[in-house]
Amino acid sequence: MTSQSSCEQSTVASVDAYAAEPGLLVEDNVLVQQSLLHALEIIGFPAKFAADGEQAIAMLQQSPYRFVLMDVQMPGISGIDALARIRKLDGPNGDVPVAIMSGNDSELAAAKAAGADGFMTKPISVSELGKTVRELVARSRRERAK
């Protein structure tokens, strides 16, 4: 076996281990949360959930996540404020790809300024969800390969 093959196997193994990491859905509305979790499971991106920004930050300090989908308006801190705090975390989750979800397009600029990697306007279609999550995962794989 050549060293190139060993390197390729190592890369495949790290991608496989990375693929096992779940996403994190941060949504306080239980019906929306259940719908999005179900849709994520169907399209092949299982996720855990947090009911608010504080819980999401605590979870991100404990375990690695593949991506984060975060609502803007939640009890306690907003999704934008939570994202700003996530970007200050040490470790791999400080740079986890995050898409902000909102019922209001006017929050796009604030989401981008806080470091969002994507933005989805509610209601979210399954096709939009799949496209956004695939983009987040592709970005994260590129970052981890560096």
ROBAZA-514583 format. One line per field, with one value per residue (C-alpha): residue in three letters; residue number from 0; x, y, z. Coordinates in steps of 0.1 Angstrom, whole numbers, plus 5000, padded with zeros to 4 digits. Each point is the difference from the previous one (the first is absolute). Layout:
<pts>
type <- (ALA|...) $
seq <- (NUM|...) $
east <- (X|...) $
north <- (Y|...) $
up <- (Z|...) $
</pts>
This chain:
<pts>
type <- (MET|THR|SER|GLN|SER|SER|CYS|GLU|GLN|SER|THR|VAL|ALA|SER|VAL|ASP|ALA|TYR|ALA|ALA|GLU|PRO|GLY|LEU|LEU|VAL|GLU|ASP|ASN|VAL|LEU|VAL|GLN|GLN|SER|LEU|LEU|HIS|ALA|LEU|GLU|ILE|ILE|GLY|PHE|PRO|ALA|LYS|PHE|ALA|ALA|ASP|GLY|GLU|GLN|ALA|ILE|ALA|MET|LEU|GLN|GLN|SER|PRO|TYR|ARG|PHE|VAL|LEU|MET|ASP|VAL|GLN|MET|PRO|GLY|ILE|SER|GLY|ILE|ASP|ALA|LEU|ALA|ARG|ILE|ARG|LYS|LEU|ASP|GLY|PRO|ASN|GLY|ASP|VAL|PRO|VAL|ALA|ILE|MET|SER|GLY|ASN|ASP|SER|GLU|LEU|ALA|ALA|ALA|LYS|ALA|ALA|GLY|ALA|ASP|GLY|PHE|MET|THR|LYS|PRO|ILE|SER|VAL|SER|GLU|LEU|GLY|LYS|THR|VAL|ARG|GLU|LEU|VAL|ALA|ARG|SER|ARG|ARG|GLU|ARG|ALA|LYS) $
seq <- (0|1|2|3|4|5|6|7|8|9|10|11|12|13|14|15|16|17|18|19|20|21|22|23|24|25|26|27|28|29|30|31|32|33|34|35|36|37|38|39|40|41|42|43|44|45|46|47|48|49|50|51|52|53|54|55|56|57|58|59|60|61|62|63|64|65|66|67|68|69|70|71|72|73|74|75|76|77|78|79|80|81|82|83|84|85|86|87|88|89|90|91|92|93|94|95|96|97|98|99|100|101|102|103|104|105|106|107|108|109|110|111|112|113|114|115|116|117|118|119|120|121|122|123|124|125|126|127|128|129|130|131|132|133|134|135|136|137|138|139|140|141|142|143|144|145) $
east <- (5000|5014|5001|4975|4975|5005|4994|4968|4988|5007|4980|4971|5000|4999|4972|4981|5005|4989|4969|4989|4998|4964|4988|4985|4965|4993|4963|4976|4967|4994|4980|5026|5027|4983|4994|5036|5015|4978|5010|5037|4998|4983|5026|5028|5012|4989|5001|4996|4980|5003|4970|5019|5033|5014|4993|5016|5032|5002|4996|5026|5025|4994|5001|5009|4972|5000|4978|4976|4966|4989|4968|5003|4972|5002|4995|5031|5027|4992|5015|5022|5014|5005|5018|5024|5008|5004|5026|5021|5000|5033|5003|4984|4965|5012|5001|4970|4980|4968|4969|4975|4963|4975|4966|5013|5025|5011|5021|5023|5025|5002|5005|5028|5017|4999|5017|4972|5009|4964|4966|4966|4966|4971|4980|5029|4994|5017|5019|5013|5009|5019|5018|5011|5012|5020|5017|5008|5014|5021|5014|5008|5018|5021|5010|5009|5021|5023) $
north <- (5000|5034|5030|5017|4972|5003|5037|4994|4974|5024|5027|4976|4989|5036|5009|4969|5010|5035|4988|4983|5034|5013|5034|5023|5016|5029|5008|5008|4992|4963|4995|5016|4981|4966|5008|5010|4971|4976|5016|5000|4963|4993|5018|4983|5026|4990|5027|5006|5030|5028|5021|5033|5016|4994|4963|5000|5016|4975|4971|5014|5002|4963|4983|5005|5008|4998|5031|5023|5012|5028|5020|5037|5007|4978|5005|5014|5009|5004|4977|5029|5006|4962|4998|5028|4981|4967|5017|5008|4963|4982|4967|4988|5013|5036|4997|4976|5009|5018|5009|5024|4995|5028|5010|5034|5006|5033|4980|4987|5029|4995|4962|5005|5026|4976|4973|4980|4976|4998|5015|4984|5018|4982|4981|4978|4974|4967|5008|5033|4982|4973|5025|5021|4971|4985|5034|5002|4965|5006|5032|4982|4971|5025|5018|4968|4987|5031) $
up <- (5000|4991|5023|4976|5006|5037|4998|4979|5026|5028|4982|4994|5036|5012|4976|5012|5037|4991|4983|5033|5017|5002|4991|5026|4995|5022|5000|5028|4981|5007|4968|4978|5019|4994|4964|4993|5019|4981|4967|5009|5008|4967|4979|5019|5024|5035|5026|5037|5013|5024|5011|5003|4994|5035|4997|4965|5013|5029|4976|4976|5029|5007|4966|4964|4975|4962|4996|5018|4989|5023|5003|5006|5024|5031|5037|5018|4975|4963|4974|4988|5035|5005|4967|5010|5032|4980|4978|5032|5012|5001|4981|4968|5008|5000|4962|4996|4969|5011|4980|5016|4996|5001|4988|4991|4971|5016|5025|4973|5004|5038|4995|4976|5022|5030|4979|4985|4971|4988|5004|4995|5000|5017|4991|4988|4972|5002|4968|5014|5033|4981|4978|5029|5022|4970|4996|5037|5001|4968|5016|5032|4982|4981|5032|5018|4971|5003) $
</pts>
